[in-house]
């Protein structure tokens, strides 16, 4: 079973700053199968990044993904108050088929 | 506009059953693979089940296998999750979601979820 560990658990930044969120896999994974989601309070998750680095439809270019092997990063530049949310990485493959990280809570103060 | 609308959640006693429904619109449901994902109160996301576009391939996470059954009705653009032998740790918001069509492993559309509470 592949375990995804996200860090930090909570990140507090100011508008205009850059956020760097980490997702580390317990073993090397296929980058193509790595995605990132944003979940605002009380809402459903929203797909941000798929294939480790491709932005989903309608996602602003302030959001970018990178990484390979076991280490992946979601970067959010020029933070806006609306970016406050919990961010999850996700991998497909193995058992269970879809695995999510535990999430990083981003607070924009 | 893509819409996924879940229904059927509620309060059920341990050992009881519940059937969730998900009404899909705005995309070709009959061509889409679908999954159920749940989120316990204050917790992260957990994949529950998968069904292919014609309902012939099913996969479940270990904790629900043998208790939950996913099915679909392509004629009515509907997805279902039959949940039997419910336990307290099944308490969660249940989301239906579509498996994406680019890499076919991302989850590109999600419903708003329906809350299932298992308690006596």
Contacts between the chains, C-beta under 8 A, distances in Angstrom:
chain1	res1	chain2	res2	distance
A	32	B	103	5.7
A	32	B	105	7.5
A	33	B	103	6.9
A	33	B	105	4.8
A	35	B	103	8.0
A	35	B	105	7.4
A	35	B	106	4.4
A	35	B	107	7.2
A	37	B	45	7.7
A	37	B	107	7.6
A	39	B	45	7.8
A	43	B	112	7.5
A	44	B	95	5.9
A	44	B	110	3.9
A	44	B	111	6.4
A	44	B	112	5.4
A	44	B	113	6.1
A	45	B	37	8.0
A	45	B	45	6.6
A	45	B	95	7.5
A	45	B	107	7.6
A	45	B	110	5.5
A	46	B	110	7.3
A	47	B	100	7.2
A	47	B	106	5.9
A	47	B	107	6.3
A	47	B	108	5.0
A	47	B	109	8.0
A	50	B	100	6.5
A	50	B	102	6.2
A	50	B	103	5.4
A	50	B	105	7.8
A	50	B	106	3.7
A	50	B	108	7.8
A	51	B	102	7.4
A	51	B	103	5.2
A	51	B	106	7.6
A	54	B	102	7.4
A	56	B	106	7.5
A	56	B	108	6.6
A	57	B	108	8.0
A	88	B	44	6.7
A	88	B	45	5.8
A	90	B	45	7.7
A	90	B	106	7.8
A	90	B	107	7.3
A	92	B	105	3.5
A	92	B	106	7.8
A	93	B	105	7.5
A	95	B	62	7.5
A	96	B	47	5.5
A	96	B	61	4.7
A	96	B	62	7.2
A	97	B	47	6.3
A	97	B	50	6.0
A	97	B	59	5.6
A	97	B	61	8.0
A	98	B	35	6.8
A	98	B	37	7.4
A	98	B	47	3.7
A	98	B	50	7.8
A	98	B	105	7.8
A	98	B	107	7.4
A	99	B	47	7.3
A	100	B	44	5.8
A	100	B	45	4.3
A	100	B	46	7.0
A	100	B	47	7.2
A	101	B	44	7.4
A	102	B	44	5.0
A	103	B	44	5.0
A	103	B	45	7.9
